[in-house]
Amino acid sequence: MSPKTKTAAVPAQMHPIRLELSGPRLNASLGRLVAQCEASGGVEQYVRALALKRSVFREVLGADGAAVARLEPHEFRILVPFLPTVRRRIGPWLARPTFDALRDDLVRLMEALRDTSAVETRMAAFGECCNPAGRPRWVRDLAAEVLHQLAAERFPLMTRWVWDAAANTGVLREIWFDGEDGTRIDVPDSYATFLTLREELGGFLAGNGVFRDVSEYVDLLCAQVYAEYICTQGGSYLRVDFSTEDDPSQYTRRLLGLDGIPGDARPARAHSIEGETAGA
C-alpha cells in the first residue's frame, strides 16, 4: 500500500470522496491487532463473535427489518448490551410511551434498507420522534449500528468513533496521512465517506491476504485504531462508557460491543475475548 491511497469507488449518484490514509499507520495497527488476538484464540474468534452479534440483531429486528414495527421493549433490551456508546444513555428511552416513539424512529430508519439513497435523510432525522426539541448525539450511533448489523454489505459502520466531522475525531483522524493533532480534516461524515473508507481499508486488507469476512476485519481494524487512540490520548467521551484500563484489546472488544454477548449465547472459547456483559 502506498503512503497515500487513491480515491475509492462510490455509487455513481454520489460525489467521490478522496481519503489520504497512512499505510504505515495501518500496517502497525494491523500487526498489533493480530498479535493481541493471538493471546485469546486468534482473529477468527473475534470474527465469529461479530457474526454472532449480527445474527442477534437480525433475529430481533428481522433480516430485512420486518419485525421492527412489532418490536417490544423487552425484545429491544436484548440488543442494548451490544451498543457500547449507547447502552449507558438509552435507559429512559426504553419505557413507554418513549419506547413507542423510538420504535417509530426505527421503522422510518428501515426505509434506508430498501433505498440506500434515503440513508442520509433517515439518519439525520433519527431520534426526532423521541425528542424533537433536541436529539442527543448518541442516537446517531444507534442508527448506525442498526443499519450496519442488519445489512453490513450495504452499510459500513458509521458511528462517531469511526468519524465525527464536527468533533474532528475518530478512526479517520488517526490514520490520516501526515495528520497532526489539531489539523482540520475537511471530509464530511457522510454515507459516501464511510463507503470510501471501507473500500480503502478493504483494499489494504486484501493486500495483506484478507479475502474473506472483509467487513468484520474492517470493523476490527477500525476498533483497534481507535482503541490505541483512547489509550495514548485519553480525554475521550468513550472513557465515560468504558473503564480506564490502558489496554487496547479491552477497548477493541468494547468498541465493537463484543463484551455484550451473553454467556449462554457464546460460541466455543468466545468467553476468552468478550469479558463481562454490560448492563443497560
ChimeraX commands (.cxc) that place a marker at each C-alpha (Angstrom):
marker #1 position 0.00,0.00,0.00 radius 0.5
marker #1 position 1.36,3.41,-0.91 radius 0.5
marker #1 position 1.58,6.18,1.72 radius 0.5
marker #1 position -1.46,7.79,0.19 radius 0.5
marker #1 position -4.38,5.79,-1.11 radius 0.5
marker #1 position -6.34,6.55,-4.26 radius 0.5
marker #1 position -9.92,7.69,-4.34 radius 0.5
marker #1 position -12.15,4.66,-3.86 radius 0.5
marker #1 position -15.23,3.90,-5.90 radius 0.5
marker #1 position -18.56,5.11,-4.55 radius 0.5
marker #1 position -22.07,4.86,-6.01 radius 0.5
marker #1 position -22.48,6.91,-9.17 radius 0.5
marker #1 position -25.03,9.28,-7.65 radius 0.5
marker #1 position -22.52,10.41,-5.01 radius 0.5
marker #1 position -19.63,12.79,-5.31 radius 0.5
marker #1 position -16.33,10.92,-4.97 radius 0.5
marker #1 position -14.55,11.36,-1.66 radius 0.5
marker #1 position -10.77,11.47,-1.53 radius 0.5
marker #1 position -9.15,9.98,1.55 radius 0.5
marker #1 position -5.44,10.23,2.20 radius 0.5
marker #1 position -4.65,7.36,4.53 radius 0.5
marker #1 position -1.35,6.35,6.05 radius 0.5
marker #1 position -0.14,2.91,5.01 radius 0.5
marker #1 position 2.48,2.70,7.79 radius 0.5
marker #1 position -0.08,3.55,10.47 radius 0.5
marker #1 position -2.49,0.93,9.15 radius 0.5
marker #1 position 0.27,-1.68,8.95 radius 0.5
marker #1 position 1.28,-1.00,12.54 radius 0.5
marker #1 position -2.29,-1.25,13.85 radius 0.5
marker #1 position -2.99,-4.43,11.89 radius 0.5
marker #1 position 0.16,-6.02,13.29 radius 0.5
marker #1 position -0.80,-5.11,16.84 radius 0.5
marker #1 position -4.36,-6.36,16.29 radius 0.5
marker #1 position -3.16,-9.77,15.13 radius 0.5
marker #1 position -0.67,-10.02,18.00 radius 0.5
marker #1 position -3.28,-9.13,20.62 radius 0.5
marker #1 position -5.84,-11.54,19.22 radius 0.5
marker #1 position -3.38,-14.41,19.33 radius 0.5
marker #1 position -3.47,-14.26,23.13 radius 0.5
marker #1 position -7.21,-15.02,23.08 radius 0.5
marker #1 position -7.63,-17.58,20.32 radius 0.5
marker #1 position -6.79,-15.60,17.19 radius 0.5
marker #1 position -8.56,-13.06,14.99 radius 0.5
marker #1 position -11.04,-15.69,13.84 radius 0.5
marker #1 position -12.55,-15.75,17.32 radius 0.5
marker #1 position -13.35,-12.06,17.03 radius 0.5
marker #1 position -14.74,-12.52,13.52 radius 0.5
marker #1 position -17.08,-15.24,14.78 radius 0.5
marker #1 position -18.16,-13.05,17.70 radius 0.5
marker #1 position -19.06,-10.23,15.30 radius 0.5
marker #1 position -21.04,-12.66,13.16 radius 0.5
marker #1 position -22.90,-13.80,16.28 radius 0.5
marker #1 position -23.69,-10.19,17.19 radius 0.5
marker #1 position -25.17,-9.59,13.75 radius 0.5
marker #1 position -27.24,-12.74,13.95 radius 0.5
marker #1 position -28.79,-11.50,17.20 radius 0.5
marker #1 position -29.76,-8.17,15.61 radius 0.5
marker #1 position -31.32,-9.97,12.64 radius 0.5
marker #1 position -33.22,-12.33,14.89 radius 0.5
marker #1 position -34.68,-9.49,16.97 radius 0.5
marker #1 position -35.32,-6.97,14.18 radius 0.5
marker #1 position -35.82,-9.32,11.24 radius 0.5
marker #1 position -33.29,-9.85,8.47 radius 0.5
marker #1 position -34.92,-7.05,6.45 radius 0.5
marker #1 position -36.17,-5.07,9.44 radius 0.5
marker #1 position -39.65,-6.54,9.07 radius 0.5
marker #1 position -40.01,-7.20,12.80 radius 0.5
marker #1 position -39.27,-3.61,13.83 radius 0.5
marker #1 position -42.90,-2.47,13.63 radius 0.5
marker #1 position -43.87,-5.14,16.20 radius 0.5
marker #1 position -40.87,-4.60,18.45 radius 0.5
marker #1 position -41.47,-4.70,22.21 radius 0.5
marker #1 position -39.22,-3.12,24.88 radius 0.5
marker #1 position -38.11,-6.49,26.32 radius 0.5
marker #1 position -37.01,-7.58,22.83 radius 0.5
marker #1 position -35.04,-4.42,22.15 radius 0.5
marker #1 position -33.31,-4.75,25.53 radius 0.5
marker #1 position -31.60,-7.87,24.16 radius 0.5
marker #1 position -29.66,-5.61,21.79 radius 0.5
marker #1 position -28.69,-2.91,24.27 radius 0.5
marker #1 position -25.58,-4.62,25.71 radius 0.5
marker #1 position -24.16,-4.79,22.17 radius 0.5
marker #1 position -24.28,-0.99,21.81 radius 0.5
marker #1 position -21.23,0.33,23.70 radius 0.5
marker #1 position -21.72,4.07,23.15 radius 0.5
marker #1 position -25.49,3.85,23.60 radius 0.5
marker #1 position -26.19,1.43,26.45 radius 0.5
marker #1 position -25.44,3.78,29.36 radius 0.5
marker #1 position -27.67,6.52,27.95 radius 0.5
marker #1 position -30.67,4.79,26.41 radius 0.5
marker #1 position -32.35,3.66,29.64 radius 0.5
marker #1 position -35.03,6.40,29.74 radius 0.5
marker #1 position -35.97,5.61,26.13 radius 0.5
marker #1 position -36.85,2.01,26.92 radius 0.5
marker #1 position -40.02,2.75,28.91 radius 0.5
marker #1 position -43.34,3.55,27.35 radius 0.5
marker #1 position -44.50,5.85,25.89 radius 0.5
marker #1 position -41.00,6.94,24.86 radius 0.5
marker #1 position -40.18,3.48,23.54 radius 0.5
marker #1 position -43.11,3.65,21.13 radius 0.5
marker #1 position -41.60,6.81,19.66 radius 0.5
marker #1 position -38.21,5.10,19.41 radius 0.5
marker #1 position -39.85,2.23,17.56 radius 0.5
marker #1 position -41.41,4.73,15.13 radius 0.5
marker #1 position -37.94,6.14,14.50 radius 0.5
marker #1 position -36.61,2.65,13.83 radius 0.5
marker #1 position -39.44,1.91,11.39 radius 0.5
marker #1 position -38.57,5.04,9.42 radius 0.5
marker #1 position -34.88,4.17,9.53 radius 0.5
marker #1 position -35.72,0.88,7.81 radius 0.5
marker #1 position -36.53,2.86,4.66 radius 0.5
marker #1 position -32.78,3.04,4.10 radius 0.5
marker #1 position -32.66,-0.76,3.85 radius 0.5
marker #1 position -34.96,-0.59,0.84 radius 0.5
marker #1 position -33.38,2.50,-0.70 radius 0.5
marker #1 position -29.82,3.49,0.23 radius 0.5
marker #1 position -30.39,6.96,-1.23 radius 0.5
marker #1 position -32.51,7.61,1.88 radius 0.5
marker #1 position -29.77,6.82,4.36 radius 0.5
marker #1 position -28.59,10.41,4.92 radius 0.5
marker #1 position -32.13,11.70,5.44 radius 0.5
marker #1 position -33.17,8.87,7.70 radius 0.5
marker #1 position -30.07,9.03,9.88 radius 0.5
marker #1 position -30.33,12.81,10.16 radius 0.5
marker #1 position -33.95,12.52,11.30 radius 0.5
marker #1 position -33.45,9.54,13.60 radius 0.5
marker #1 position -34.47,10.39,17.15 radius 0.5
marker #1 position -36.92,13.15,16.24 radius 0.5
marker #1 position -39.93,11.10,17.31 radius 0.5
marker #1 position -38.47,10.62,20.79 radius 0.5
marker #1 position -37.11,14.10,21.29 radius 0.5
marker #1 position -37.95,16.57,18.50 radius 0.5
marker #1 position -36.64,19.51,20.56 radius 0.5
marker #1 position -33.07,18.24,20.53 radius 0.5
marker #1 position -31.64,14.83,19.77 radius 0.5
marker #1 position -28.75,13.56,21.90 radius 0.5
marker #1 position -25.66,12.85,19.79 radius 0.5
marker #1 position -25.53,9.16,20.68 radius 0.5
marker #1 position -28.68,8.42,18.66 radius 0.5
marker #1 position -26.53,8.61,15.53 radius 0.5
marker #1 position -24.53,5.66,16.86 radius 0.5
marker #1 position -27.75,3.73,17.48 radius 0.5
marker #1 position -28.97,4.31,13.92 radius 0.5
marker #1 position -25.54,3.46,12.51 radius 0.5
marker #1 position -25.30,0.20,14.48 radius 0.5
marker #1 position -28.78,-0.96,13.48 radius 0.5
marker #1 position -28.16,-0.43,9.77 radius 0.5
marker #1 position -24.72,-2.00,9.91 radius 0.5
marker #1 position -25.81,-5.09,11.82 radius 0.5
marker #1 position -28.78,-5.71,9.52 radius 0.5
marker #1 position -27.00,-5.08,6.21 radius 0.5
marker #1 position -23.24,-4.76,6.63 radius 0.5
marker #1 position -22.66,-5.22,2.91 radius 0.5
marker #1 position -24.58,-2.00,2.19 radius 0.5
marker #1 position -23.87,-0.01,5.33 radius 0.5
marker #1 position -20.37,0.27,6.78 radius 0.5
marker #1 position -20.08,1.12,10.46 radius 0.5
marker #1 position -20.89,4.84,10.59 radius 0.5
marker #1 position -20.56,5.54,14.31 radius 0.5
marker #1 position -18.98,8.72,15.67 radius 0.5
marker #1 position -15.85,6.91,16.81 radius 0.5
marker #1 position -15.19,5.92,13.20 radius 0.5
marker #1 position -15.52,9.53,12.07 radius 0.5
marker #1 position -17.16,12.60,13.61 radius 0.5
marker #1 position -16.60,15.58,11.35 radius 0.5
marker #1 position -17.97,18.11,13.85 radius 0.5
marker #1 position -15.58,16.94,16.57 radius 0.5
marker #1 position -12.78,16.25,14.06 radius 0.5
marker #1 position -12.10,12.94,15.74 radius 0.5
marker #1 position -12.34,9.23,15.06 radius 0.5
marker #1 position -10.54,6.45,13.23 radius 0.5
marker #1 position -10.16,8.58,10.11 radius 0.5
marker #1 position -8.26,11.19,12.09 radius 0.5
marker #1 position -5.84,8.57,13.44 radius 0.5
marker #1 position -4.96,7.03,10.06 radius 0.5
marker #1 position -4.83,10.26,8.05 radius 0.5
marker #1 position -1.60,10.68,6.08 radius 0.5
marker #1 position 0.67,13.21,7.77 radius 0.5
marker #1 position -2.18,14.27,10.01 radius 0.5
marker #1 position -1.21,16.34,13.05 radius 0.5
marker #1 position -3.24,16.95,16.18 radius 0.5
marker #1 position -5.42,19.98,15.69 radius 0.5
marker #1 position -5.34,19.84,11.89 radius 0.5
marker #1 position -8.83,20.07,10.48 radius 0.5
marker #1 position -9.74,17.23,8.11 radius 0.5
marker #1 position -12.17,18.59,5.55 radius 0.5
marker #1 position -14.12,15.37,4.98 radius 0.5
marker #1 position -17.84,15.04,5.82 radius 0.5
marker #1 position -19.15,12.20,7.95 radius 0.5
marker #1 position -21.44,11.19,5.09 radius 0.5
marker #1 position -22.52,7.85,3.74 radius 0.5
marker #1 position -20.16,8.32,0.79 radius 0.5
marker #1 position -17.23,8.92,3.14 radius 0.5
marker #1 position -17.87,5.74,5.12 radius 0.5
marker #1 position -18.28,3.72,1.92 radius 0.5
marker #1 position -14.99,5.09,0.63 radius 0.5
marker #1 position -13.23,4.36,3.92 radius 0.5
marker #1 position -14.44,0.78,3.85 radius 0.5
marker #1 position -13.30,0.43,0.23 radius 0.5
marker #1 position -9.86,1.74,1.13 radius 0.5
marker #1 position -9.49,-0.48,4.17 radius 0.5
marker #1 position -10.80,-3.48,2.27 radius 0.5
marker #1 position -8.13,-2.92,-0.36 radius 0.5
marker #1 position -5.48,-2.59,2.32 radius 0.5
marker #1 position -6.59,-5.85,3.94 radius 0.5
marker #1 position -6.62,-7.64,0.57 radius 0.5
marker #1 position -3.02,-6.56,0.13 radius 0.5
marker #1 position -2.33,-8.30,3.43 radius 0.5
marker #1 position -4.03,-11.54,2.45 radius 0.5
marker #1 position -7.54,-10.97,3.83 radius 0.5
marker #1 position -10.18,-12.01,1.29 radius 0.5
marker #1 position -12.96,-13.43,3.47 radius 0.5
marker #1 position -15.08,-11.79,6.17 radius 0.5
marker #1 position -13.75,-8.45,4.99 radius 0.5
marker #1 position -16.50,-6.43,6.69 radius 0.5
marker #1 position -15.65,-8.00,10.04 radius 0.5
marker #1 position -11.93,-7.41,9.55 radius 0.5
marker #1 position -12.56,-3.77,8.62 radius 0.5
marker #1 position -14.55,-3.30,11.84 radius 0.5
marker #1 position -11.82,-4.96,13.87 radius 0.5
marker #1 position -9.10,-2.83,12.31 radius 0.5
marker #1 position -11.09,0.36,12.94 radius 0.5
marker #1 position -11.70,-0.62,16.56 radius 0.5
marker #1 position -8.02,-1.39,17.03 radius 0.5
marker #1 position -7.00,2.01,15.64 radius 0.5
marker #1 position -9.38,3.90,17.92 radius 0.5
marker #1 position -8.59,1.72,20.93 radius 0.5
marker #1 position -4.96,2.75,20.56 radius 0.5
marker #1 position -6.04,6.40,20.43 radius 0.5
marker #1 position -8.04,6.04,23.64 radius 0.5
marker #1 position -5.04,4.54,25.41 radius 0.5
marker #1 position -2.47,7.06,24.16 radius 0.5
marker #1 position -4.52,10.27,24.18 radius 0.5
marker #1 position -7.24,9.79,26.77 radius 0.5
marker #1 position -9.81,12.50,27.32 radius 0.5
marker #1 position -12.30,10.77,25.05 radius 0.5
marker #1 position -16.04,10.62,25.66 radius 0.5
marker #1 position -15.56,6.86,25.42 radius 0.5
marker #1 position -13.82,6.84,28.79 radius 0.5
marker #1 position -17.22,7.57,30.30 radius 0.5
marker #1 position -18.55,4.37,28.76 radius 0.5
marker #1 position -15.58,2.14,29.48 radius 0.5
marker #1 position -13.10,1.52,32.25 radius 0.5
marker #1 position -9.82,3.40,32.16 radius 0.5
marker #1 position -7.52,0.42,31.88 radius 0.5
marker #1 position -4.93,1.28,29.24 radius 0.5
marker #1 position -5.29,-2.00,27.38 radius 0.5
marker #1 position -6.13,-1.60,23.67 radius 0.5
marker #1 position -7.56,-5.13,23.45 radius 0.5
marker #1 position -10.16,-4.25,26.10 radius 0.5
marker #1 position -11.25,-1.17,24.16 radius 0.5
marker #1 position -11.22,-3.03,20.85 radius 0.5
marker #1 position -13.75,-5.53,22.22 radius 0.5
marker #1 position -15.90,-2.90,23.85 radius 0.5
marker #1 position -15.99,-0.54,20.87 radius 0.5
marker #1 position -17.50,-3.40,18.88 radius 0.5
marker #1 position -19.87,-4.46,21.67 radius 0.5
marker #1 position -18.27,-7.87,21.96 radius 0.5
marker #1 position -18.32,-7.60,25.73 radius 0.5
marker #1 position -22.12,-7.58,25.43 radius 0.5
marker #1 position -22.52,-11.16,24.22 radius 0.5
marker #1 position -24.36,-13.08,26.99 radius 0.5
marker #1 position -22.56,-16.08,28.42 radius 0.5
marker #1 position -25.19,-18.60,27.33 radius 0.5
marker #1 position -25.02,-17.36,23.71 radius 0.5
marker #1 position -21.26,-17.53,23.28 radius 0.5
marker #1 position -19.64,-19.87,20.79 radius 0.5
marker #1 position -16.88,-22.19,21.99 radius 0.5
marker #1 position -13.95,-20.29,23.53 radius 0.5
marker #1 position -15.64,-16.94,22.95 radius 0.5
marker #1 position -15.66,-16.32,26.70 radius 0.5
marker #1 position -11.93,-15.63,26.41 radius 0.5
marker #1 position -12.42,-12.50,24.33 radius 0.5
marker #1 position -15.70,-10.92,25.32 radius 0.5
marker #1 position -15.45,-10.06,29.01 radius 0.5
marker #1 position -18.45,-9.34,31.18 radius 0.5
marker #1 position -21.84,-8.43,29.84 radius 0.5
marker #1 position -22.60,-4.76,30.40 radius 0.5
marker #1 position -25.98,-3.73,31.65 radius 0.5
marker #1 position -28.27,-1.21,30.01 radius 0.5
marker link #1:1,2 radius 0.2
marker link #1:2,3 radius 0.2
marker link #1:3,4 radius 0.2
marker link #1:4,5 radius 0.2
marker link #1:5,6 radius 0.2
marker link #1:6,7 radius 0.2
marker link #1:7,8 radius 0.2
marker link #1:8,9 radius 0.2
marker link #1:9,10 radius 0.2
marker link #1:10,11 radius 0.2
marker link #1:11,12 radius 0.2
marker link #1:12,13 radius 0.2
marker link #1:13,14 radius 0.2
marker link #1:14,15 radius 0.2
marker link #1:15,16 radius 0.2
marker link #1:16,17 radius 0.2
marker link #1:17,18 radius 0.2
marker link #1:18,19 radius 0.2
marker link #1:19,20 radius 0.2
marker link #1:20,21 radius 0.2
marker link #1:21,22 radius 0.2
marker link #1:22,23 radius 0.2
marker link #1:23,24 radius 0.2
marker link #1:24,25 radius 0.2
marker link #1:25,26 radius 0.2
marker link #1:26,27 radius 0.2
marker link #1:27,28 radius 0.2
marker link #1:28,29 radius 0.2
marker link #1:29,30 radius 0.2
marker link #1:30,31 radius 0.2
marker link #1:31,32 radius 0.2
marker link #1:32,33 radius 0.2
marker link #1:33,34 radius 0.2
marker link #1:34,35 radius 0.2
marker link #1:35,36 radius 0.2
marker link #1:36,37 radius 0.2
marker link #1:37,38 radius 0.2
marker link #1:38,39 radius 0.2
marker link #1:39,40 radius 0.2
marker link #1:40,41 radius 0.2
marker link #1:41,42 radius 0.2
marker link #1:42,43 radius 0.2
marker link #1:43,44 radius 0.2
marker link #1:44,45 radius 0.2
marker link #1:45,46 radius 0.2
marker link #1:46,47 radius 0.2
marker link #1:47,48 radius 0.2
marker link #1:48,49 radius 0.2
marker link #1:49,50 radius 0.2
marker link #1:50,51 radius 0.2
marker link #1:51,52 radius 0.2
marker link #1:52,53 radius 0.2
marker link #1:53,54 radius 0.2
marker link #1:54,55 radius 0.2
marker link #1:55,56 radius 0.2
marker link #1:56,57 radius 0.2
marker link #1:57,58 radius 0.2
marker link #1:58,59 radius 0.2
marker link #1:59,60 radius 0.2
marker link #1:60,61 radius 0.2
marker link #1:61,62 radius 0.2
marker link #1:62,63 radius 0.2
marker link #1:63,64 radius 0.2
marker link #1:64,65 radius 0.2
marker link #1:65,66 radius 0.2
marker link #1:66,67 radius 0.2
marker link #1:67,68 radius 0.2
marker link #1:68,69 radius 0.2
marker link #1:69,70 radius 0.2
marker link #1:70,71 radius 0.2
marker link #1:71,72 radius 0.2
marker link #1:72,73 radius 0.2
marker link #1:73,74 radius 0.2
marker link #1:74,75 radius 0.2
marker link #1:75,76 radius 0.2
marker link #1:76,77 radius 0.2
marker link #1:77,78 radius 0.2
marker link #1:78,79 radius 0.2
marker link #1:79,80 radius 0.2
marker link #1:80,81 radius 0.2
marker link #1:81,82 radius 0.2
marker link #1:82,83 radius 0.2
marker link #1:83,84 radius 0.2
marker link #1:84,85 radius 0.2
marker link #1:85,86 radius 0.2
marker link #1:86,87 radius 0.2
marker link #1:87,88 radius 0.2
marker link #1:88,89 radius 0.2
marker link #1:89,90 radius 0.2
marker link #1:90,91 radius 0.2
marker link #1:91,92 radius 0.2
marker link #1:92,93 radius 0.2
marker link #1:93,94 radius 0.2
marker link #1:94,95 radius 0.2
marker link #1:95,96 radius 0.2
marker link #1:96,97 radius 0.2
marker link #1:97,98 radius 0.2
marker link #1:98,99 radius 0.2
marker link #1:99,100 radius 0.2
marker link #1:100,101 radius 0.2
marker link #1:101,102 radius 0.2
marker link #1:102,103 radius 0.2
marker link #1:103,104 radius 0.2
marker link #1:104,105 radius 0.2
marker link #1:105,106 radius 0.2
marker link #1:106,107 radius 0.2
marker link #1:107,108 radius 0.2
marker link #1:108,109 radius 0.2
marker link #1:109,110 radius 0.2
marker link #1:110,111 radius 0.2
marker link #1:111,112 radius 0.2
marker link #1:112,113 radius 0.2
marker link #1:113,114 radius 0.2
marker link #1:114,115 radius 0.2
marker link #1:115,116 radius 0.2
marker link #1:116,117 radius 0.2
marker link #1:117,118 radius 0.2
marker link #1:118,119 radius 0.2
marker link #1:119,120 radius 0.2
marker link #1:120,121 radius 0.2
marker link #1:121,122 radius 0.2
marker link #1:122,123 radius 0.2
marker link #1:123,124 radius 0.2
marker link #1:124,125 radius 0.2
marker link #1:125,126 radius 0.2
marker link #1:126,127 radius 0.2
marker link #1:127,128 radius 0.2
marker link #1:128,129 radius 0.2
marker link #1:129,130 radius 0.2
marker link #1:130,131 radius 0.2
marker link #1:131,132 radius 0.2
marker link #1:132,133 radius 0.2
marker link #1:133,134 radius 0.2
marker link #1:134,135 radius 0.2
marker link #1:135,136 radius 0.2
marker link #1:136,137 radius 0.2
marker link #1:137,138 radius 0.2
marker link #1:138,139 radius 0.2
marker link #1:139,140 radius 0.2
marker link #1:140,141 radius 0.2
marker link #1:141,142 radius 0.2
marker link #1:142,143 radius 0.2
marker link #1:143,144 radius 0.2
marker link #1:144,145 radius 0.2
marker link #1:145,146 radius 0.2
marker link #1:146,147 radius 0.2
marker link #1:147,148 radius 0.2
marker link #1:148,149 radius 0.2
marker link #1:149,150 radius 0.2
marker link #1:150,151 radius 0.2
marker link #1:151,152 radius 0.2
marker link #1:152,153 radius 0.2
marker link #1:153,154 radius 0.2
marker link #1:154,155 radius 0.2
marker link #1:155,156 radius 0.2
marker link #1:156,157 radius 0.2
marker link #1:157,158 radius 0.2
marker link #1:158,159 radius 0.2
marker link #1:159,160 radius 0.2
marker link #1:160,161 radius 0.2
marker link #1:161,162 radius 0.2
marker link #1:162,163 radius 0.2
marker link #1:163,164 radius 0.2
marker link #1:164,165 radius 0.2
marker link #1:165,166 radius 0.2
marker link #1:166,167 radius 0.2
marker link #1:167,168 radius 0.2
marker link #1:168,169 radius 0.2
marker link #1:169,170 radius 0.2
marker link #1:170,171 radius 0.2
marker link #1:171,172 radius 0.2
marker link #1:172,173 radius 0.2
marker link #1:173,174 radius 0.2
marker link #1:174,175 radius 0.2
marker link #1:175,176 radius 0.2
marker link #1:176,177 radius 0.2
marker link #1:177,178 radius 0.2
marker link #1:178,179 radius 0.2
marker link #1:179,180 radius 0.2
marker link #1:180,181 radius 0.2
marker link #1:181,182 radius 0.2
marker link #1:182,183 radius 0.2
marker link #1:183,184 radius 0.2
marker link #1:184,185 radius 0.2
marker link #1:185,186 radius 0.2
marker link #1:186,187 radius 0.2
marker link #1:187,188 radius 0.2
marker link #1:188,189 radius 0.2
marker link #1:189,190 radius 0.2
marker link #1:190,191 radius 0.2
marker link #1:191,192 radius 0.2
marker link #1:192,193 radius 0.2
marker link #1:193,194 radius 0.2
marker link #1:194,195 radius 0.2
marker link #1:195,196 radius 0.2
marker link #1:196,197 radius 0.2
marker link #1:197,198 radius 0.2
marker link #1:198,199 radius 0.2
marker link #1:199,200 radius 0.2
marker link #1:200,201 radius 0.2
marker link #1:201,202 radius 0.2
marker link #1:202,203 radius 0.2
marker link #1:203,204 radius 0.2
marker link #1:204,205 radius 0.2
marker link #1:205,206 radius 0.2
marker link #1:206,207 radius 0.2
marker link #1:207,208 radius 0.2
marker link #1:208,209 radius 0.2
marker link #1:209,210 radius 0.2
marker link #1:210,211 radius 0.2
marker link #1:211,212 radius 0.2
marker link #1:212,213 radius 0.2
marker link #1:213,214 radius 0.2
marker link #1:214,215 radius 0.2
marker link #1:215,216 radius 0.2
marker link #1:216,217 radius 0.2
marker link #1:217,218 radius 0.2
marker link #1:218,219 radius 0.2
marker link #1:219,220 radius 0.2
marker link #1:220,221 radius 0.2
marker link #1:221,222 radius 0.2
marker link #1:222,223 radius 0.2
marker link #1:223,224 radius 0.2
marker link #1:224,225 radius 0.2
marker link #1:225,226 radius 0.2
marker link #1:226,227 radius 0.2
marker link #1:227,228 radius 0.2
marker link #1:228,229 radius 0.2
marker link #1:229,230 radius 0.2
marker link #1:230,231 radius 0.2
marker link #1:231,232 radius 0.2
marker link #1:232,233 radius 0.2
marker link #1:233,234 radius 0.2
marker link #1:234,235 radius 0.2
marker link #1:235,236 radius 0.2
marker link #1:236,237 radius 0.2
marker link #1:237,238 radius 0.2
marker link #1:238,239 radius 0.2
marker link #1:239,240 radius 0.2
marker link #1:240,241 radius 0.2
marker link #1:241,242 radius 0.2
marker link #1:242,243 radius 0.2
marker link #1:243,244 radius 0.2
marker link #1:244,245 radius 0.2
marker link #1:245,246 radius 0.2
marker link #1:246,247 radius 0.2
marker link #1:247,248 radius 0.2
marker link #1:248,249 radius 0.2
marker link #1:249,250 radius 0.2
marker link #1:250,251 radius 0.2
marker link #1:251,252 radius 0.2
marker link #1:252,253 radius 0.2
marker link #1:253,254 radius 0.2
marker link #1:254,255 radius 0.2
marker link #1:255,256 radius 0.2
marker link #1:256,257 radius 0.2
marker link #1:257,258 radius 0.2
marker link #1:258,259 radius 0.2
marker link #1:259,260 radius 0.2
marker link #1:260,261 radius 0.2
marker link #1:261,262 radius 0.2
marker link #1:262,263 radius 0.2
marker link #1:263,264 radius 0.2
marker link #1:264,265 radius 0.2
marker link #1:265,266 radius 0.2
marker link #1:266,267 radius 0.2
marker link #1:267,268 radius 0.2
marker link #1:268,269 radius 0.2
marker link #1:269,270 radius 0.2
marker link #1:270,271 radius 0.2
marker link #1:271,272 radius 0.2
marker link #1:272,273 radius 0.2
marker link #1:273,274 radius 0.2
marker link #1:274,275 radius 0.2
marker link #1:275,276 radius 0.2
marker link #1:276,277 radius 0.2
marker link #1:277,278 radius 0.2
marker link #1:278,279 radius 0.2
marker link #1:279,280 radius 0.2
view
